[in-house]
Amino acid sequence: QAELVESGGGLVQPGGSLRLSCAVSKILFSSSRVVLGWYRQPLGKQRDMVATITKDDTTNFADTVKGRFTISRDNEKNMVFLQMNNLAPEDTAVYYCNARDIIYTSSESWGQGTQVTVSS
């Protein structure tokens, strides 16, 4: 059974918005040692961090998305979200939900990904 499941991707025009959702297993979501985040991988490129959030709501964003994207969590529904505004073609990628142990950083889980395409 998957521990993280993404949804909400799609095709949008430049300047548009999308909200991605990730359903997280209860054990991962409630752990004080787990950092949740969003990563993206454009076609033919490496996978890079977009945004992360800790259990105490400390957030981190890639420079390329600061001021446009926000990450949040719903502690009752065990969900993490990525609100993406002012989308541009360079934001086109497969977006992945991630959970990583804050101490043992090589211990992590990935969702299957959701495609975001920004094109006119």
C-alpha positions as CSV (number, residue, x, y, z in Angstrom):
1,Q,0.0,0.0,0.0
2,A,1.3,3.4,-1.0
3,E,2.3,5.8,1.8
4,L,2.0,8.9,-0.3
5,V,-0.5,9.6,-3.1
6,E,-0.5,12.8,-5.2
7,S,-3.4,14.3,-7.1
8,G,-4.3,17.6,-8.7
9,G,-2.0,17.9,-11.7
10,G,-3.2,18.9,-15.2
11,L,-2.8,21.3,-18.1
12,V,-3.0,25.1,-17.4
13,Q,-2.1,28.3,-19.3
14,P,0.7,30.5,-18.3
15,G,-0.3,32.7,-15.3
16,G,-2.8,30.1,-14.1
17,S,-2.9,28.2,-10.8
18,L,-3.1,24.6,-9.6
19,R,-3.4,23.0,-6.2
20,L,-1.7,19.7,-5.7
21,S,-2.7,17.4,-2.9
22,C,-0.8,14.5,-1.2
23,A,-2.5,11.9,1.0
24,V,0.0,10.8,3.6
25,S,-0.1,7.7,5.8
26,K,-0.9,8.4,9.4
27,I,2.4,7.0,10.7
28,L,4.4,9.3,8.4
29,F,2.3,12.3,8.9
30,S,2.4,12.2,12.7
31,S,6.1,11.5,13.1
32,S,8.1,14.3,14.7
33,R,11.1,13.1,12.6
34,V,9.5,13.3,9.2
35,V,9.8,16.3,6.8
36,L,7.1,16.4,4.1
37,G,7.7,18.0,0.8
38,W,7.2,18.4,-2.9
39,Y,9.8,17.8,-5.6
40,R,9.6,18.1,-9.4
41,Q,11.3,16.5,-12.4
42,P,11.1,18.1,-15.8
43,L,11.4,15.7,-18.8
44,G,15.0,14.8,-19.2
45,K,16.1,16.7,-16.1
46,Q,17.0,15.8,-12.5
47,R,14.5,15.8,-9.7
48,D,14.8,18.9,-7.5
49,M,13.2,20.1,-4.3
50,V,10.3,22.6,-4.6
51,A,9.1,23.0,-1.0
52,T,9.3,21.3,2.3
53,I,7.3,21.5,5.6
54,T,8.0,20.1,9.1
55,K,5.6,19.1,11.7
56,D,6.0,22.5,13.4
57,D,5.2,24.2,10.1
58,T,8.8,25.3,9.3
59,T,8.9,25.8,5.5
60,N,11.5,25.9,2.8
61,F,11.2,26.9,-0.9
62,A,13.3,26.7,-4.0
63,D,14.4,30.1,-5.2
64,T,12.6,29.5,-8.5
65,V,9.2,29.3,-6.8
66,K,9.4,31.7,-3.9
67,G,6.5,34.2,-3.9
68,R,4.5,32.0,-6.2
69,F,4.1,28.6,-4.5
70,T,3.0,27.8,-0.9
71,I,3.1,24.6,1.0
72,S,0.7,23.7,3.8
73,R,-0.6,20.7,5.8
74,D,-3.9,19.6,7.2
75,N,-3.2,17.8,10.5
76,E,-6.8,16.4,10.7
77,K,-6.9,14.9,7.2
78,N,-3.2,13.8,7.0
79,M,-2.8,15.9,3.8
80,V,-0.1,18.2,2.4
81,F,-0.8,20.7,-0.3
82,L,1.2,22.7,-2.9
83,Q,-0.6,25.8,-4.1
84,M,1.0,27.0,-7.3
85,N,0.2,30.5,-8.6
86,N,1.5,32.5,-11.6
87,L,2.6,29.3,-13.4
88,A,5.1,29.5,-16.2
89,P,6.2,27.0,-18.9
90,E,9.4,26.3,-16.9
91,D,7.2,24.9,-14.1
92,T,6.2,22.0,-16.4
93,A,7.3,18.7,-14.7
94,V,6.1,15.6,-12.9
95,Y,5.5,16.7,-9.2
96,Y,6.2,14.2,-6.5
97,C,5.2,14.1,-2.8
98,N,8.1,13.1,-0.4
99,A,8.5,12.1,3.2
100,R,12.0,12.0,4.7
101,D,13.4,11.2,8.1
102,I,15.0,14.3,9.5
103,I,17.9,12.4,11.0
104,Y,18.3,9.4,8.7
105,T,17.8,11.4,5.5
106,S,18.4,8.5,3.2
107,S,15.2,6.9,4.6
108,E,12.4,8.3,2.5
109,S,9.2,7.6,0.7
110,W,7.9,8.9,-2.7
111,G,4.5,9.1,-4.3
112,Q,4.0,8.1,-7.9
113,G,3.9,11.6,-9.2
114,T,1.4,13.9,-11.0
115,Q,2.0,15.7,-14.3
116,V,1.8,19.5,-14.4
117,T,1.9,21.1,-17.8
118,V,2.0,24.8,-18.4
119,S,1.4,25.8,-22.0
120,S,-0.6,28.2,-24.2
